[in-house]
């Protein structure tokens, strides 16, 4: 059952209007948005949107980072024309793990590799033969994934590019450097590299050296909310921005920014940043690097205001996106709304698979791969496009339950509600399945959570808001949400989840072992 919650009233604040540009980069598209904070509310206006995606070169899959930068400049100039007052700040957020290498003059040494490139195949296993996983996890607290920066750099070992490198910049840090002239490693983005010491907040330099990564390429670190420098004069002049706004380091990892704008009350909530990837987790005050957390392959990523995002990456709507691309290649161009309608019309209880199966990571014929996984576990292949998408969505919702129960056990706290933010919050079928299988309310929205978190952290850096909680109150007052209540038919969804565990071989947290909630909402 779905209920619509309008934005809640909030007494207008006494601060004057402030305007910020948020550059929000995703795996499918980039957006330049103009955010305005006034009267205790925040609003967003999309100024410029552009397609983003990989480019295949002879040596592998890359990002067109120069094309991305060109589109950012177009968006900044358009925002300057649209704003009805001075723009005070600009900030960039993007996905994690990928990076550019700079030479001694600060120039880029080639287009950054895409995390789905095959060059890291088998690299993680080789590294773990040399350095035990327990040792890496105890230092970094990061989920083991083959495309983590640590393993990408290990794959780069011995190349002319790495030999010539004098600095490393994650994608958002690289773009902020080009905008401001100052190179710095923002900590939430740095935490995704598996090269940041989660306990000290500094680079794990000894680990880097043992893997063959020159520690001197790791840049100086800054916290989210740091003003880097004014926008470079020539960019400001071209855009007609006078005075030049500040370039600000926000939660540069897009999920860190998304979590900032989760309109939650208290602490006993989980968040699901739903897009190409699904990032499901809870917000903690300190990392958890226990053996149990490592066995569940949970990640302790940095959050804004010194928080820790204990979470797990789940494959996400990449499955749907890649199915759609394959069908388009075959001459059938379904839009997303049509696919979701077909999935919604397909009955509950079709075939299931593990959405994190390695076969699903790389681009290719996703419908065939999903069908093969189902067939391999003794199930029927999905009958058509609607059944294929239904299999993907039901499997995702089941994986959410497994992951959330593990996170709750490790955190020692139950999430009473799940907040879904990002583009996936518009997917009513997935949101309702999540509520039904998780057996707890799912609050969907805001859609543009990442850009909102970007804008509001810029405002925090300038003293326009005072705390993370105030940000969440403003977001809750500014945007409506949909609430999905779990079905009363528990037997059907418990059977579905049990069958998911059976066909995937995944092990749940036993109910008897489940850690109780500790503490109450503040």
C-alpha positions as CSV (number, residue, x, y, z in Angstrom):
1,X,0.0,0.0,0.0
2,X,1.3,3.5,-0.9
3,X,0.6,6.7,0.9
4,X,1.7,10.2,-0.3
5,X,3.2,12.5,2.3
6,X,3.4,16.2,1.3
7,X,6.3,18.4,2.3
8,X,5.9,19.3,6.0
9,X,5.6,22.9,7.1
10,X,8.6,24.6,8.5
11,X,8.9,28.0,10.0
12,X,10.8,30.3,7.6
13,X,14.3,31.1,8.6
14,X,15.8,34.5,8.8
15,X,18.7,34.0,6.5
16,X,18.9,35.6,3.1
17,X,18.7,33.6,-0.2
18,X,21.8,31.6,-1.2
19,X,22.5,30.0,-4.6
20,X,24.8,27.1,-5.3
21,X,25.6,25.0,-8.4
22,X,25.7,21.3,-7.9
23,X,27.5,19.2,-10.5
24,X,26.1,15.6,-10.0
25,X,27.6,12.9,-12.2
26,X,26.2,9.4,-12.6
27,X,27.1,6.4,-14.7
28,X,24.4,7.2,-17.3
29,X,24.1,11.0,-17.1
30,X,25.5,14.1,-15.7
31,X,23.5,17.0,-14.3
32,X,24.2,20.6,-13.5
33,X,21.6,21.9,-11.0
34,X,21.0,25.3,-9.5
35,X,20.1,25.1,-5.8
36,X,18.5,28.0,-3.9
37,X,18.2,28.0,-0.1
38,X,15.7,30.6,1.2
39,X,13.1,30.9,4.0
40,X,14.0,27.5,5.5
41,X,13.4,25.7,2.2
42,X,15.6,24.5,-0.6
43,X,14.7,24.1,-4.3
44,X,16.5,22.6,-7.2
45,X,16.4,23.6,-10.9
46,X,18.0,21.3,-13.5
47,X,20.0,23.6,-15.7
48,X,21.9,21.1,-18.0
49,X,21.7,17.4,-18.4
50,X,24.1,15.3,-20.6
51,X,24.7,11.7,-21.5
52,X,27.5,10.0,-19.8
53,X,28.9,6.6,-20.5
54,X,32.0,4.5,-21.3
55,X,34.2,4.8,-24.4
56,X,35.9,1.7,-25.6
57,X,39.5,2.3,-26.8
58,X,42.0,-0.3,-28.0
59,X,43.4,-0.7,-24.4
60,X,40.0,-1.0,-22.7
61,X,36.9,0.9,-21.4
62,X,37.4,4.5,-20.4
63,X,35.4,7.6,-19.2
64,X,35.4,10.6,-21.6
65,X,36.5,12.9,-18.8
66,X,37.2,15.8,-21.1
67,X,33.7,15.6,-22.5
68,X,32.3,15.5,-19.0
69,X,34.3,18.7,-18.1
70,X,33.2,20.4,-21.3
71,X,29.5,19.8,-20.3
72,X,30.1,21.0,-16.8
73,X,31.4,24.3,-18.2
74,X,28.3,24.6,-20.4
75,X,26.1,24.0,-17.3
76,X,27.9,26.5,-15.2
77,X,27.5,29.2,-17.8
78,X,23.8,28.3,-18.2
79,X,23.3,28.5,-14.4
80,X,25.0,31.9,-14.3
81,X,22.5,33.2,-16.9
82,X,19.5,31.6,-15.1
83,X,20.3,32.7,-11.5
84,X,18.5,35.8,-10.2
85,X,21.4,36.7,-7.9
86,X,25.0,35.9,-7.1
87,X,26.1,32.2,-7.1
88,X,28.1,31.5,-3.9
89,X,29.5,28.1,-4.6
90,X,30.1,25.2,-7.0
91,X,30.8,21.5,-6.0
92,X,31.2,18.2,-7.8
93,X,30.0,14.8,-6.7
94,X,30.5,11.5,-8.7
95,X,30.8,7.8,-8.4
96,X,33.6,6.2,-6.4
97,X,36.7,4.1,-7.2
98,X,37.7,5.5,-10.6
99,X,40.6,8.0,-10.8
100,X,42.9,10.0,-13.1
101,X,46.7,10.1,-12.8
102,X,48.5,13.4,-13.1
103,X,52.2,14.0,-14.1
104,X,54.6,16.4,-12.4
105,X,53.1,19.4,-14.2
106,X,49.6,18.5,-13.0
107,X,48.5,17.3,-16.4
108,X,46.3,14.3,-16.9
109,X,48.0,11.1,-18.1
110,X,45.3,9.6,-20.3
111,X,41.5,9.1,-19.9
112,X,40.6,7.4,-16.7
113,X,39.6,3.7,-16.9
114,X,36.0,2.7,-16.3
115,X,35.4,0.5,-13.3
116,X,33.7,-2.1,-15.5
117,X,36.8,-2.6,-17.6
118,X,38.2,-6.2,-17.7
119,X,41.8,-5.2,-16.8
120,X,41.1,-5.9,-13.1
121,X,39.8,-9.5,-13.7
122,X,41.7,-11.8,-11.3
123,X,43.7,-8.9,-9.8
124,X,41.9,-8.9,-6.4
125,X,42.7,-12.6,-6.0
126,X,46.4,-12.1,-6.7
127,X,46.6,-9.2,-4.3
128,X,44.9,-11.2,-1.5
129,X,47.5,-14.0,-2.0
130,X,50.1,-11.5,-1.0
131,X,48.2,-9.5,1.7
132,X,45.5,-11.3,3.7
133,X,42.0,-9.9,3.3
134,X,41.7,-9.7,7.1
135,X,44.7,-7.3,7.2
136,X,43.3,-5.0,4.5
137,X,39.9,-4.9,6.0
138,X,41.1,-4.2,9.5
139,X,42.9,-1.1,8.2
140,X,40.3,0.2,5.6
141,X,37.0,-1.4,6.5
142,X,36.0,-1.5,2.8
143,X,34.0,-4.1,1.0
144,X,36.0,-6.2,-1.4
145,X,35.1,-5.5,-5.0
146,X,37.3,-6.2,-8.0
147,X,37.1,-2.6,-9.3
148,X,38.2,-0.9,-6.0
149,X,40.9,1.7,-6.6
150,X,43.4,-0.5,-4.8
151,X,43.0,-3.3,-7.3
152,X,42.7,-0.9,-10.3
153,X,46.1,0.5,-9.3
154,X,47.5,-2.9,-8.8
155,X,46.4,-3.6,-12.4
156,X,48.2,-0.4,-13.4
157,X,51.5,-1.6,-11.9
158,X,54.4,-1.6,-14.4
159,X,52.7,0.8,-16.9
160,X,54.4,3.9,-18.2
161,X,51.4,5.9,-17.0
162,X,51.8,4.9,-13.3
163,X,55.6,5.3,-13.6
164,X,55.1,8.9,-14.7
165,X,52.3,9.7,-12.2
166,X,53.0,12.2,-9.5
167,X,49.4,12.5,-8.2
168,X,46.1,10.6,-8.1
169,X,42.7,12.2,-8.2
170,X,39.4,10.5,-7.9
171,X,36.9,11.6,-10.6
172,X,35.2,14.4,-8.5
173,X,38.5,15.5,-7.1
174,X,40.0,15.8,-10.6
175,X,37.1,17.9,-11.9
176,X,37.2,20.1,-8.8
177,X,41.0,20.6,-9.4
178,X,40.3,21.7,-13.0
179,X,37.7,24.2,-11.7
180,X,39.7,25.6,-8.7
181,X,43.4,24.9,-9.4
182,X,43.7,23.1,-6.1
183,X,44.2,19.4,-5.9
184,X,42.9,17.7,-2.7
185,X,41.5,14.3,-1.8
186,X,38.0,14.7,-0.3
187,X,37.6,12.0,2.4
188,X,34.3,10.5,1.4
189,X,35.6,9.9,-2.1
190,X,39.0,8.8,-0.7
191,X,37.3,6.2,1.5
192,X,36.0,4.3,-1.6
193,X,39.5,3.6,-2.8
194,X,40.3,1.0,-0.1
195,X,43.5,3.0,0.6
196,X,42.2,5.2,3.4
197,X,42.7,4.1,7.0
198,X,39.2,4.1,8.4
199,X,40.4,4.6,12.0
200,X,42.8,7.5,11.5
201,X,41.2,9.2,8.4
202,X,44.6,9.3,6.7
203,X,46.0,7.4,3.8
204,X,47.0,3.8,4.5
205,X,50.4,4.5,3.0
206,X,52.1,1.3,4.1
207,X,49.4,-0.7,2.5
208,X,49.8,1.2,-0.7
209,X,53.6,0.6,-0.8
210,X,53.2,-3.1,-0.2
211,X,50.9,-3.3,-3.2
212,X,53.4,-1.4,-5.3
213,X,51.6,1.9,-5.4
214,X,53.9,4.9,-4.9
215,X,52.6,6.6,-1.8
216,X,53.6,10.0,-3.0
217,X,50.8,10.1,-5.5
218,X,48.2,10.1,-2.8
219,X,47.0,13.8,-2.5
220,X,46.5,15.8,0.7
221,X,43.1,15.1,2.3
222,X,40.3,17.5,3.2
223,X,36.9,17.0,4.9
224,X,33.6,17.6,3.2
225,X,32.7,21.2,3.8
226,X,36.1,22.6,2.9
227,X,36.3,25.6,0.7
228,X,39.0,24.8,-1.9
229,X,39.5,28.0,-3.8
230,X,37.5,30.5,-5.9
231,X,36.5,29.3,-9.4
232,X,39.4,29.9,-11.7
233,X,39.3,33.4,-13.1
234,X,39.0,32.5,-16.8
235,X,36.1,30.1,-16.1
236,X,34.3,32.8,-14.1
237,X,34.9,35.4,-16.8
238,X,33.6,33.1,-19.5
239,X,30.5,32.3,-17.5
240,X,29.9,35.9,-16.5
241,X,30.3,35.1,-12.8
242,X,31.4,38.1,-10.8
243,X,32.5,37.6,-8.1
244,X,33.8,34.1,-8.7
245,X,32.0,31.6,-6.5
246,X,33.9,29.2,-4.2
247,X,34.7,25.7,-5.4
248,X,33.8,23.6,-2.4
249,X,34.6,20.0,-1.4
250,X,31.3,18.4,-0.4
251,X,30.6,14.7,0.0
252,X,32.3,14.1,-3.3
253,X,31.3,10.4,-3.4
254,X,27.7,10.7,-4.7
255,X,26.3,8.4,-2.0
256,X,27.8,10.5,0.8
257,X,25.9,13.5,-0.6
258,X,22.7,11.5,-1.1
259,X,22.7,10.4,2.6
260,X,23.1,14.0,3.7
261,X,19.6,14.7,2.3
262,X,17.8,11.6,3.6
263,X,14.8,13.3,5.4
264,X,15.1,11.0,8.4
265,X,14.2,11.7,12.0
266,X,16.4,10.2,14.7
267,X,18.9,7.4,14.1
268,X,17.0,4.2,13.6
269,X,16.7,4.3,9.9
270,X,18.3,2.7,6.9
271,X,19.0,4.4,3.6
272,X,18.9,3.0,0.1
273,X,20.6,5.2,-2.5
274,X,18.9,3.6,-5.6
275,X,20.3,4.1,-9.1
276,X,22.7,2.2,-11.3
277,X,24.0,0.8,-8.0
278,X,21.9,0.2,-4.9
279,X,23.8,1.3,-1.8
280,X,22.0,0.1,1.3
281,X,23.2,1.0,4.8
282,X,23.0,2.7,8.1
283,X,24.7,5.9,9.5
284,X,27.0,5.2,12.4
285,X,29.4,7.3,14.6
286,X,32.3,4.9,14.3
287,X,33.5,2.2,11.9
288,X,32.9,-1.6,12.4
289,X,35.8,-3.7,11.2
290,X,35.0,-6.9,13.1
291,X,35.5,-10.3,11.5
292,X,31.7,-10.6,11.2
293,X,31.5,-7.4,9.3
294,X,34.3,-8.6,7.0
295,X,32.6,-12.0,6.5
296,X,29.4,-10.1,5.3
297,X,31.6,-7.9,3.0
298,X,30.2,-4.7,4.5
299,X,31.9,-1.4,3.8
300,X,32.7,1.5,6.1
301,X,32.7,4.6,3.9
302,X,33.2,8.1,5.1
303,X,30.2,10.3,5.5
304,X,29.7,14.1,5.9
305,X,30.2,15.5,9.4
306,X,32.5,12.7,10.5
307,X,29.9,10.0,10.2
308,X,30.4,6.4,8.9
309,X,28.2,4.9,6.2
310,X,28.1,1.2,7.1
311,X,26.7,-0.2,3.9
312,X,26.9,-2.8,1.1
313,X,26.9,-2.2,-2.7
314,X,24.2,-4.2,-4.4
315,X,24.2,-4.4,-8.2
316,X,21.1,-2.1,-8.5
317,X,19.2,-0.8,-11.6
318,X,22.2,-1.5,-13.8
319,X,20.4,-4.8,-14.4
320,X,17.4,-3.0,-15.9
321,X,19.5,-0.4,-17.7
322,X,21.6,-3.1,-19.4
323,X,18.5,-5.2,-20.3
324,X,17.0,-2.1,-22.0
325,X,20.2,-1.5,-24.0
326,X,20.3,-5.1,-25.2
327,X,16.7,-5.0,-26.3
328,X,17.4,-1.7,-28.1
329,X,20.3,-3.3,-29.9
330,X,17.9,-6.0,-31.0
331,X,15.5,-3.4,-32.4
332,X,13.0,-3.2,-29.5
333,X,13.3,0.1,-27.7
334,X,11.3,-0.1,-24.5
335,X,11.3,3.0,-22.3
336,X,11.7,2.6,-18.6
337,X,8.1,3.3,-17.8
338,X,7.0,0.6,-20.2
339,X,9.4,-1.9,-18.7
340,X,8.2,-1.2,-15.2
341,X,4.5,-1.5,-16.2
342,X,5.3,-4.9,-17.8
343,X,7.1,-6.0,-14.6
344,X,4.2,-4.8,-12.4
345,X,1.8,-6.8,-14.5
346,X,3.9,-10.0,-14.1
347,X,2.7,-12.1,-11.1
348,X,4.8,-12.5,-8.0
349,X,6.9,-15.6,-7.7
350,X,8.9,-16.0,-10.9
351,X,12.5,-17.1,-11.1
352,X,15.1,-15.5,-8.8
353,X,18.9,-15.1,-8.9
354,X,21.7,-13.3,-7.0
355,X,21.8,-9.8,-8.5
356,X,25.5,-9.6,-7.4
357,X,26.6,-12.6,-9.4
358,X,29.9,-11.8,-11.1
359,X,28.4,-12.6,-14.5
360,X,26.2,-9.5,-14.3
361,X,29.0,-6.9,-13.7
362,X,30.2,-6.2,-17.2
363,X,28.2,-4.7,-20.2
364,X,26.6,-7.3,-22.5
365,X,23.5,-9.4,-23.1
366,X,22.0,-9.0,-19.7
367,X,18.6,-10.7,-20.4
368,X,20.5,-13.8,-21.6
369,X,22.8,-13.8,-18.5
370,X,19.8,-13.5,-16.1
371,X,18.1,-16.3,-17.9
372,X,21.2,-18.5,-17.7
373,X,21.6,-17.9,-14.0
374,X,18.0,-18.9,-13.4
375,X,18.3,-22.0,-15.5
376,X,21.5,-23.0,-13.8
377,X,19.7,-23.1,-10.4
378,X,17.0,-25.3,-11.8
379,X,14.4,-22.7,-12.5
380,X,12.6,-21.7,-15.7
381,X,14.0,-18.9,-17.8
382,X,11.9,-15.6,-17.6
383,X,9.3,-15.9,-20.3
384,X,9.5,-12.3,-21.7
385,X,10.8,-8.8,-21.0
386,X,8.3,-8.1,-18.2
387,X,9.3,-11.4,-16.5
388,X,13.0,-10.6,-16.9
389,X,12.6,-7.2,-15.2
390,X,10.4,-8.7,-12.5
391,X,13.1,-11.3,-11.8
392,X,15.6,-8.5,-11.5
393,X,13.5,-6.4,-9.1
394,X,12.3,-9.3,-6.9
395,X,15.9,-10.5,-6.7
396,X,17.1,-7.0,-5.7
397,X,14.4,-6.7,-3.0
398,X,15.4,-10.1,-1.6
399,X,19.1,-9.1,-1.6
400,X,18.2,-5.9,0.3
401,X,16.7,-7.9,3.1
402,X,19.7,-10.2,3.4
403,X,22.1,-7.2,3.4
404,X,20.0,-5.1,5.8
405,X,19.7,-7.9,8.4
406,X,23.4,-8.3,8.3
407,X,24.0,-4.6,8.7
408,X,21.6,-4.4,11.6
409,X,23.3,-7.3,13.3
410,X,26.7,-5.7,13.0
411,X,25.5,-2.2,13.9
412,X,23.5,-3.6,16.9
413,X,20.5,-1.5,15.9
414,X,17.3,-2.1,14.0
415,X,16.2,0.2,11.2
416,X,12.5,0.9,11.8
417,X,12.1,2.6,8.4
418,X,14.0,2.5,5.1
419,X,14.5,5.8,3.1
420,X,14.9,5.3,-0.6
421,X,16.5,8.2,-2.4
422,X,17.7,8.8,-6.0
423,X,16.2,7.8,-9.3
424,X,15.1,4.4,-8.1
425,X,12.7,6.0,-5.6
426,X,10.4,6.5,-8.7
427,X,10.3,2.8,-9.3
428,X,7.0,2.0,-7.5
429,X,7.3,-1.8,-8.2
430,X,10.7,-2.0,-6.6
431,X,9.8,0.2,-3.6
432,X,6.7,-1.8,-2.9
433,X,8.6,-5.1,-3.2
434,X,11.2,-3.7,-0.8
435,X,8.5,-2.8,1.8
436,X,6.9,-6.2,1.4
437,X,10.0,-8.3,1.6
438,X,11.7,-6.2,4.3
439,X,8.5,-6.0,6.3
440,X,8.9,-2.3,7.2
441,X,7.8,1.0,5.7
442,X,9.7,2.4,2.8
443,X,9.8,6.2,2.4
444,X,10.6,7.1,-1.2
445,X,12.2,10.4,-2.1
446,X,13.6,12.9,-2.8
447,X,14.7,11.8,-6.3
448,X,17.5,14.3,-6.6
449,X,18.9,13.5,-3.2
450,X,22.6,13.6,-4.3
451,X,22.3,17.1,-5.8
452,X,20.4,18.3,-2.7
453,X,23.1,16.9,-0.4
454,X,25.7,18.6,-2.6
455,X,23.9,22.0,-2.3
456,X,23.2,21.7,1.4
457,X,26.8,20.8,2.3
458,X,28.0,23.8,0.4
459,X,25.5,25.8,2.5
460,X,27.0,24.1,5.6
461,X,30.5,25.1,4.5
462,X,29.3,28.8,4.3
463,X,27.5,28.7,7.6
464,X,24.1,29.0,6.1
465,X,22.9,25.9,8.0
466,X,24.3,24.7,11.3
467,X,24.1,20.9,11.3
468,X,23.3,17.7,9.4
469,X,20.0,17.5,11.3
470,X,19.0,21.0,10.2
471,X,19.7,20.0,6.6
472,X,17.4,17.0,6.9
473,X,14.6,19.1,8.4
474,X,14.9,21.5,5.5
475,X,14.8,18.8,2.9
476,X,11.8,17.2,4.6
477,X,10.0,20.6,4.6
478,X,10.9,21.1,0.9
479,X,10.0,17.8,-0.8
480,X,7.1,15.4,-0.6
481,X,7.6,11.6,-0.3
482,X,5.6,8.4,-1.0
483,X,5.3,5.9,1.8
484,X,5.0,2.2,0.9
485,X,3.6,0.0,3.7
486,X,4.4,-3.7,3.8
487,X,1.7,-6.2,2.8
488,X,-0.2,-8.0,5.5
489,X,0.2,-11.3,3.4
490,X,3.5,-12.2,5.2
491,X,3.4,-15.9,4.1
492,X,3.7,-15.1,0.4
493,X,6.8,-12.8,0.9
494,X,8.4,-15.1,3.4
495,X,8.1,-17.9,0.9
496,X,9.6,-15.7,-1.8
497,X,12.6,-14.9,0.4
498,X,13.1,-18.5,1.5
499,X,13.1,-19.5,-2.2
500,X,15.7,-16.7,-3.0
501,X,18.0,-18.1,-0.3
502,X,17.5,-21.6,-1.6
503,X,18.3,-20.9,-5.2
504,X,21.3,-18.6,-4.5
505,X,22.8,-20.6,-1.6
506,X,23.1,-17.4,0.5
507,X,23.0,-17.7,4.2
508,X,20.7,-15.4,6.2
509,X,21.1,-14.0,9.7
510,X,19.3,-16.4,12.1
511,X,16.5,-14.7,13.9
512,X,17.7,-16.1,17.3
513,X,21.0,-14.3,16.7
514,X,19.6,-11.0,15.7
515,X,21.0,-8.1,17.7
516,X,18.3,-6.0,19.4
517,X,17.9,-2.3,18.9
518,X,20.2,-0.3,21.2
519,X,19.1,3.2,22.4
520,X,16.1,5.3,21.3
521,X,15.6,8.1,18.8
522,X,16.9,11.4,20.0
